[in-house]
Amino acid sequence: MSIVTRLRAGLALAISPKVSASSVKSSQELQELLQAGYQSMTGEHVGLKESLSQAAVFRCAVLISGAVSGMRIDIKDQYTNELKSKHAISKLINRRPNSWQTGNEFKKMLQNHLLFDGNAYALKVRTGRTVSSLIPILPSQMKVTQKLNGDIEYEYTPKSGKTRIYSQRDIFHLRGMSLDGIKGLSVLQYARETIGEARSAQRHGARLWKNGTRMTGALKHPGNLSDEAYNRLKSSLGDFKVDGDRYGEDLILEEGLDYVPFGMSSADAEFISSRKFSVLEIAMFFGVPPHMIGFTEKSTSWGSGIEQQSIGFVNYSLNDWFEVWEGAIERDLITDDDEEADFNTYPLLRGDEKGRWEANQIKLQMGAMNADEVRMAEGYPAKPNGEGQEFYPPPNVAQQEGSTDEP
């Protein structure tokens, strides 16, 4: 008997039988096993795979990680706002972080680690003094501690089992909401009961459909049904169950039998309501507006149009994740204090084409942007020979400069 099995039996922990000692691959998973951390109060085993099997959880993860990974992270001069498009860190994050991942894949993977574990890690590989590659590390393989002098130490245990110690200089660390400033909080840890309830309701509904045991009506007879008719009815009813051969067909009633349908019971209404409420709670945990994961029963208060709803999602949900990435890049990857990381959120906020070009026209007229800047924002190349570099003066200034009237 293994030590985990003995401890489990000795502490009499109500751990789901799906979680066995052989499934433990890290010290963190061992701790969760001993603390019954994989099991919700409903008795449902709730891990990463089980959580992603819930449509609301999966959709929230796809929305947030897709939005973050689809945005370009620019490096700018924080005083002049000058874009440094050829910066080495910009190329590393957006195009080729390592030899097997694209920038989109790398950002999406780390964002999902950040969503579900509260932390995301990547090992910095240097060529000379320059970070030339970022190797993602599973959060379950990393232990983070803070030494007495305040420095952060990372203890990495790969599949080979040989532990390695890294300093903060060696690790790119994305940290979500934190209570100690060292490690981020796992959404799954706090949403486990909500996800467990959703899984339990899903499993209950599946069993009802599989067994076909839900009563939707009754057969009423004015007198006594003959034995022959009763036997025929009894032998044929099984074919009309959900998984029966004649499910969905009409039932032939004999000798004056009448079918009396039942209305929706309070239990049915409560079951449906609980599933809807689970979706809303899951959306709240991830900070995603319900209408963006398909829950459109109630109108959103973030605006009436798609553009306003998208702007609300960026302002109240995504901006926090953008700040996490920008701060980590500035702390762990950028060496020049005059430089800053900045998500280019223009594709998310640009709205419909007609509205964009009306806004661009105003920017051109006011001298806020030149033609090349507008073209680049819309995905077009700059004009040849520097023709698009000119800034137009605002109309009132141009009129005053061109006026010949004497006072």
Contacts in CASP RR format, 6 or more apart in sequence:
PFRMAT RR
TARGET T0000
AUTHOR 0000-0000-0000
METHOD contacts of the structure
MODEL  1
MSIVTRLRAGLALAISPKVSASSVKSSQELQELLQAGYQSMTGEHVGLKE
SLSQAAVFRCAVLISGAVSGMRIDIKDQYTNELKSKHAISKLINRRPNSW
QTGNEFKKMLQNHLLFDGNAYALKVRTGRTVSSLIPILPSQMKVTQKLNG
DIEYEYTPKSGKTRIYSQRDIFHLRGMSLDGIKGLSVLQYARETIGEARS
AQRHGARLWKNGTRMTGALKHPGNLSDEAYNRLKSSLGDFKVDGDRYGED
LILEEGLDYVPFGMSSADAEFISSRKFSVLEIAMFFGVPPHMIGFTEKST
SWGSGIEQQSIGFVNYSLNDWFEVWEGAIERDLITDDDEEADFNTYPLLR
GDEKGRWEANQIKLQMGAMNADEVRMAEGYPAKPNGEGQEFYPPPNVAQQ
EGSTDEP
2 21 0 8 1.000
4 21 0 8 1.000
4 24 0 8 1.000
4 30 0 8 1.000
4 33 0 8 1.000
4 34 0 8 1.000
5 21 0 8 1.000
7 34 0 8 1.000
8 15 0 8 1.000
8 21 0 8 1.000
8 33 0 8 1.000
8 34 0 8 1.000
11 34 0 8 1.000
13 34 0 8 1.000
13 35 0 8 1.000
13 36 0 8 1.000
14 36 0 8 1.000
14 39 0 8 1.000
14 43 0 8 1.000
15 33 0 8 1.000
15 36 0 8 1.000
15 37 0 8 1.000
15 38 0 8 1.000
15 39 0 8 1.000
16 38 0 8 1.000
16 39 0 8 1.000
16 43 0 8 1.000
16 44 0 8 1.000
16 45 0 8 1.000
18 38 0 8 1.000
18 45 0 8 1.000
19 33 0 8 1.000
19 38 0 8 1.000
19 39 0 8 1.000
19 45 0 8 1.000
21 33 0 8 1.000
23 29 0 8 1.000
24 30 0 8 1.000
24 33 0 8 1.000
25 140 0 8 1.000
25 159 0 8 1.000
26 140 0 8 1.000
26 141 0 8 1.000
26 157 0 8 1.000
27 143 0 8 1.000
27 157 0 8 1.000
28 140 0 8 1.000
28 143 0 8 1.000
29 140 0 8 1.000
32 38 0 8 1.000
37 192 0 8 1.000
38 45 0 8 1.000
38 46 0 8 1.000
38 47 0 8 1.000
39 45 0 8 1.000
39 46 0 8 1.000
40 46 0 8 1.000
40 192 0 8 1.000
40 193 0 8 1.000
40 195 0 8 1.000
40 196 0 8 1.000
40 197 0 8 1.000
40 199 0 8 1.000
40 200 0 8 1.000
41 193 0 8 1.000
42 193 0 8 1.000
42 196 0 8 1.000
42 197 0 8 1.000
42 199 0 8 1.000
42 200 0 8 1.000
43 196 0 8 1.000
43 200 0 8 1.000
44 50 0 8 1.000
44 195 0 8 1.000
44 196 0 8 1.000
44 197 0 8 1.000
44 199 0 8 1.000
44 200 0 8 1.000
44 203 0 8 1.000
46 188 0 8 1.000
46 192 0 8 1.000
46 195 0 8 1.000
46 196 0 8 1.000
46 199 0 8 1.000
47 188 0 8 1.000
48 116 0 8 1.000
48 188 0 8 1.000
50 195 0 8 1.000
50 199 0 8 1.000
51 57 0 8 1.000
51 116 0 8 1.000
51 188 0 8 1.000
51 191 0 8 1.000
51 195 0 8 1.000
52 58 0 8 1.000
52 61 0 8 1.000
53 199 0 8 1.000
54 195 0 8 1.000
54 198 0 8 1.000
54 199 0 8 1.000
54 202 0 8 1.000
54 282 0 8 1.000
55 293 0 8 1.000
56 198 0 8 1.000
56 278 0 8 1.000
56 279 0 8 1.000
56 282 0 8 1.000
56 283 0 8 1.000
56 293 0 8 1.000
56 295 0 8 1.000
57 195 0 8 1.000
57 282 0 8 1.000
57 286 0 8 1.000
59 288 0 8 1.000
59 292 0 8 1.000
59 293 0 8 1.000
59 294 0 8 1.000
60 115 0 8 1.000
60 282 0 8 1.000
60 283 0 8 1.000
60 286 0 8 1.000
60 287 0 8 1.000
60 288 0 8 1.000
60 293 0 8 1.000
61 112 0 8 1.000
61 115 0 8 1.000
61 116 0 8 1.000
61 286 0 8 1.000
63 288 0 8 1.000
63 292 0 8 1.000
63 293 0 8 1.000
64 111 0 8 1.000
64 115 0 8 1.000
64 286 0 8 1.000
64 288 0 8 1.000
64 317 0 8 1.000
64 318 0 8 1.000
64 321 0 8 1.000
65 107 0 8 1.000
65 108 0 8 1.000
65 111 0 8 1.000
65 112 0 8 1.000
65 115 0 8 1.000
66 108 0 8 1.000
66 111 0 8 1.000
67 314 0 8 1.000
67 318 0 8 1.000
67 348 0 8 1.000
68 107 0 8 1.000
68 108 0 8 1.000
68 111 0 8 1.000
68 318 0 8 1.000
68 321 0 8 1.000
68 322 0 8 1.000
68 325 0 8 1.000
69 103 0 8 1.000
69 104 0 8 1.000
69 105 0 8 1.000
69 106 0 8 1.000
69 107 0 8 1.000
69 108 0 8 1.000
69 111 0 8 1.000
70 104 0 8 1.000
70 107 0 8 1.000
70 347 0 8 1.000
71 322 0 8 1.000
71 343 0 8 1.000
71 344 0 8 1.000
71 345 0 8 1.000
71 347 0 8 1.000
71 348 0 8 1.000
72 94 0 8 1.000
72 343 0 8 1.000
72 344 0 8 1.000
73 90 0 8 1.000
73 93 0 8 1.000
73 94 0 8 1.000
73 325 0 8 1.000
73 326 0 8 1.000
73 329 0 8 1.000
73 341 0 8 1.000
73 342 0 8 1.000
73 343 0 8 1.000
73 344 0 8 1.000
74 83 0 8 1.000
74 84 0 8 1.000
74 85 0 8 1.000
74 90 0 8 1.000
74 341 0 8 1.000
74 342 0 8 1.000
74 343 0 8 1.000
74 344 0 8 1.000
75 83 0 8 1.000
75 84 0 8 1.000
75 87 0 8 1.000
75 89 0 8 1.000
75 90 0 8 1.000
75 334 0 8 1.000
75 339 0 8 1.000
75 340 0 8 1.000
75 341 0 8 1.000
75 342 0 8 1.000
76 82 0 8 1.000
76 83 0 8 1.000
76 84 0 8 1.000
76 339 0 8 1.000
76 340 0 8 1.000
76 341 0 8 1.000
76 342 0 8 1.000
77 84 0 8 1.000
77 338 0 8 1.000
77 339 0 8 1.000
77 340 0 8 1.000
78 338 0 8 1.000
78 339 0 8 1.000
78 340 0 8 1.000
79 338 0 8 1.000
84 90 0 8 1.000
84 339 0 8 1.000
87 339 0 8 1.000
88 130 0 8 1.000
88 131 0 8 1.000
89 131 0 8 1.000
89 329 0 8 1.000
89 333 0 8 1.000
89 334 0 8 1.000
89 341 0 8 1.000
92 131 0 8 1.000
92 132 0 8 1.000
92 133 0 8 1.000
92 134 0 8 1.000
92 333 0 8 1.000
93 103 0 8 1.000
93 106 0 8 1.000
93 107 0 8 1.000
93 134 0 8 1.000
93 329 0 8 1.000
93 333 0 8 1.000
94 103 0 8 1.000
95 102 0 8 1.000
95 103 0 8 1.000
96 102 0 8 1.000
96 103 0 8 1.000
97 103 0 8 1.000
97 106 0 8 1.000
97 122 0 8 1.000
97 133 0 8 1.000
97 134 0 8 1.000
98 106 0 8 1.000
98 133 0 8 1.000
98 134 0 8 1.000
98 135 0 8 1.000
98 136 0 8 1.000
99 133 0 8 1.000
101 109 0 8 1.000
101 136 0 8 1.000
106 122 0 8 1.000
106 134 0 8 1.000
106 136 0 8 1.000
107 325 0 8 1.000
109 136 0 8 1.000
110 120 0 8 1.000
110 122 0 8 1.000
110 136 0 8 1.000
110 174 0 8 1.000
111 120 0 8 1.000
111 321 0 8 1.000
113 119 0 8 1.000
113 120 0 8 1.000
113 121 0 8 1.000
113 136 0 8 1.000
113 138 0 8 1.000
113 139 0 8 1.000
113 174 0 8 1.000
114 120 0 8 1.000
114 174 0 8 1.000
114 176 0 8 1.000
114 321 0 8 1.000
114 324 0 8 1.000
115 187 0 8 1.000
115 286 0 8 1.000
116 186 0 8 1.000
116 187 0 8 1.000
116 188 0 8 1.000
117 139 0 8 1.000
117 140 0 8 1.000
117 184 0 8 1.000
117 186 0 8 1.000
117 188 0 8 1.000
118 139 0 8 1.000
118 175 0 8 1.000
118 176 0 8 1.000
118 177 0 8 1.000
118 183 0 8 1.000
118 184 0 8 1.000
118 185 0 8 1.000
118 186 0 8 1.000
118 187 0 8 1.000
119 139 0 8 1.000
119 142 0 8 1.000
119 144 0 8 1.000
119 173 0 8 1.000
119 174 0 8 1.000
119 175 0 8 1.000
119 176 0 8 1.000
119 183 0 8 1.000
119 184 0 8 1.000
120 136 0 8 1.000
120 139 0 8 1.000
120 173 0 8 1.000
120 174 0 8 1.000
121 136 0 8 1.000
121 137 0 8 1.000
121 139 0 8 1.000
121 142 0 8 1.000
121 154 0 8 1.000
121 171 0 8 1.000
121 172 0 8 1.000
121 173 0 8 1.000
121 174 0 8 1.000
122 134 0 8 1.000
122 135 0 8 1.000
122 136 0 8 1.000
122 137 0 8 1.000
122 171 0 8 1.000
122 172 0 8 1.000
123 134 0 8 1.000
123 135 0 8 1.000
123 137 0 8 1.000
123 156 0 8 1.000
123 166 0 8 1.000
123 170 0 8 1.000
123 171 0 8 1.000
123 172 0 8 1.000
124 131 0 8 1.000
124 133 0 8 1.000
124 134 0 8 1.000
124 169 0 8 1.000
124 170 0 8 1.000
124 171 0 8 1.000
124 172 0 8 1.000
124 332 0 8 1.000
124 333 0 8 1.000
125 131 0 8 1.000
125 132 0 8 1.000
125 133 0 8 1.000
125 134 0 8 1.000
125 135 0 8 1.000
126 132 0 8 1.000
131 333 0 8 1.000
134 172 0 8 1.000
137 156 0 8 1.000
137 171 0 8 1.000
141 156 0 8 1.000
141 157 0 8 1.000
141 158 0 8 1.000
141 159 0 8 1.000
142 154 0 8 1.000
142 155 0 8 1.000
142 156 0 8 1.000
142 157 0 8 1.000
143 154 0 8 1.000
143 155 0 8 1.000
143 156 0 8 1.000
143 157 0 8 1.000
144 152 0 8 1.000
144 153 0 8 1.000
144 154 0 8 1.000
144 155 0 8 1.000
144 173 0 8 1.000
144 182 0 8 1.000
144 183 0 8 1.000
145 152 0 8 1.000
145 153 0 8 1.000
145 155 0 8 1.000
145 182 0 8 1.000
146 152 0 8 1.000
146 153 0 8 1.000
146 182 0 8 1.000
147 153 0 8 1.000
151 167 0 8 1.000
151 168 0 8 1.000
152 167 0 8 1.000
152 168 0 8 1.000
152 173 0 8 1.000
152 182 0 8 1.000
153 165 0 8 1.000
153 166 0 8 1.000
153 167 0 8 1.000
153 168 0 8 1.000
154 165 0 8 1.000
154 166 0 8 1.000
154 167 0 8 1.000
154 168 0 8 1.000
154 170 0 8 1.000
154 171 0 8 1.000
154 173 0 8 1.000
155 163 0 8 1.000
155 164 0 8 1.000
155 165 0 8 1.000
156 163 0 8 1.000
156 164 0 8 1.000
156 165 0 8 1.000
156 166 0 8 1.000
157 163 0 8 1.000
157 164 0 8 1.000
158 164 0 8 1.000
168 332 0 8 1.000
171 332 0 8 1.000
172 328 0 8 1.000
172 332 0 8 1.000
172 333 0 8 1.000
173 328 0 8 1.000
173 332 0 8 1.000
174 324 0 8 1.000
174 325 0 8 1.000
174 328 0 8 1.000
175 181 0 8 1.000
175 182 0 8 1.000
175 183 0 8 1.000
175 184 0 8 1.000
175 324 0 8 1.000
175 328 0 8 1.000
176 184 0 8 1.000
176 185 0 8 1.000
176 324 0 8 1.000
177 184 0 8 1.000
177 185 0 8 1.000
178 184 0 8 1.000
178 185 0 8 1.000
179 185 0 8 1.000
187 285 0 8 1.000
187 286 0 8 1.000
188 195 0 8 1.000
190 285 0 8 1.000
191 281 0 8 1.000
191 282 0 8 1.000
191 285 0 8 1.000
194 278 0 8 1.000
194 281 0 8 1.000
194 282 0 8 1.000
194 285 0 8 1.000
195 278 0 8 1.000
195 282 0 8 1.000
197 274 0 8 1.000
197 278 0 8 1.000
198 275 0 8 1.000
198 278 0 8 1.000
198 279 0 8 1.000
198 282 0 8 1.000
201 271 0 8 1.000
201 274 0 8 1.000
201 275 0 8 1.000
201 278 0 8 1.000
202 275 0 8 1.000
204 271 0 8 1.000
205 271 0 8 1.000
208 214 0 8 1.000
209 242 0 8 1.000
210 242 0 8 1.000
210 243 0 8 1.000
211 241 0 8 1.000
211 242 0 8 1.000
212 241 0 8 1.000
212 242 0 8 1.000
212 243 0 8 1.000
215 262 0 8 1.000
216 261 0 8 1.000
216 262 0 8 1.000
217 259 0 8 1.000
217 260 0 8 1.000
217 261 0 8 1.000
217 262 0 8 1.000
218 259 0 8 1.000
218 260 0 8 1.000
218 262 0 8 1.000
219 233 0 8 1.000
219 253 0 8 1.000
219 257 0 8 1.000
219 258 0 8 1.000
219 259 0 8 1.000
219 260 0 8 1.000
220 257 0 8 1.000
220 258 0 8 1.000
220 259 0 8 1.000
220 260 0 8 1.000
221 255 0 8 1.000
221 256 0 8 1.000
221 257 0 8 1.000
221 258 0 8 1.000
222 256 0 8 1.000
225 233 0 8 1.000
225 254 0 8 1.000
225 255 0 8 1.000
225 257 0 8 1.000
226 255 0 8 1.000
229 254 0 8 1.000
229 255 0 8 1.000
232 254 0 8 1.000
233 254 0 8 1.000
233 257 0 8 1.000
236 246 0 8 1.000
236 251 0 8 1.000
237 251 0 8 1.000
238 244 0 8 1.000
239 245 0 8 1.000
239 246 0 8 1.000
239 247 0 8 1.000
240 246 0 8 1.000
240 247 0 8 1.000
240 248 0 8 1.000
240 249 0 8 1.000
240 251 0 8 1.000
241 247 0 8 1.000
251 259 0 8 1.000
253 259 0 8 1.000
276 295 0 8 1.000
276 297 0 8 1.000
279 290 0 8 1.000
279 293 0 8 1.000
279 295 0 8 1.000
280 290 0 8 1.000
280 295 0 8 1.000
283 289 0 8 1.000
283 290 0 8 1.000
283 293 0 8 1.000
283 295 0 8 1.000
287 316 0 8 1.000
287 317 0 8 1.000
288 313 0 8 1.000
288 317 0 8 1.000
289 300 0 8 1.000
289 302 0 8 1.000
289 309 0 8 1.000
289 312 0 8 1.000
289 313 0 8 1.000
289 317 0 8 1.000
290 296 0 8 1.000
290 298 0 8 1.000
290 300 0 8 1.000
291 300 0 8 1.000
291 309 0 8 1.000
292 309 0 8 1.000
292 313 0 8 1.000
300 309 0 8 1.000
302 308 0 8 1.000
302 309 0 8 1.000
302 311 0 8 1.000
302 312 0 8 1.000
302 313 0 8 1.000
302 316 0 8 1.000
303 309 0 8 1.000
303 312 0 8 1.000
307 351 0 8 1.000
307 352 0 8 1.000
310 348 0 8 1.000
310 349 0 8 1.000
310 351 0 8 1.000
311 349 0 8 1.000
314 345 0 8 1.000
314 348 0 8 1.000
314 349 0 8 1.000
318 345 0 8 1.000
318 348 0 8 1.000
322 343 0 8 1.000
322 345 0 8 1.000
325 341 0 8 1.000
325 343 0 8 1.000
326 340 0 8 1.000
326 341 0 8 1.000
326 342 0 8 1.000
326 343 0 8 1.000
327 341 0 8 1.000
329 341 0 8 1.000
330 339 0 8 1.000
330 340 0 8 1.000
330 341 0 8 1.000
334 340 0 8 1.000
334 341 0 8 1.000
346 377 0 8 1.000
350 356 0 8 1.000
350 377 0 8 1.000
356 378 0 8 1.000
360 369 0 8 1.000
360 374 0 8 1.000
360 377 0 8 1.000
360 378 0 8 1.000
363 369 0 8 1.000
363 374 0 8 1.000
364 370 0 8 1.000
364 371 0 8 1.000
364 374 0 8 1.000
364 392 0 8 1.000
365 392 0 8 1.000
365 394 0 8 1.000
365 395 0 8 1.000
366 394 0 8 1.000
367 391 0 8 1.000
367 392 0 8 1.000
367 393 0 8 1.000
367 394 0 8 1.000
369 377 0 8 1.000
369 391 0 8 1.000
370 388 0 8 1.000
370 389 0 8 1.000
370 390 0 8 1.000
370 391 0 8 1.000
370 392 0 8 1.000
371 383 0 8 1.000
371 387 0 8 1.000
371 388 0 8 1.000
371 389 0 8 1.000
371 390 0 8 1.000
372 382 0 8 1.000
372 383 0 8 1.000
372 386 0 8 1.000
372 388 0 8 1.000
372 389 0 8 1.000
375 381 0 8 1.000
375 382 0 8 1.000
375 383 0 8 1.000
375 388 0 8 1.000
376 382 0 8 1.000
382 388 0 8 1.000
392 398 0 8 1.000
393 401 0 8 1.000
END
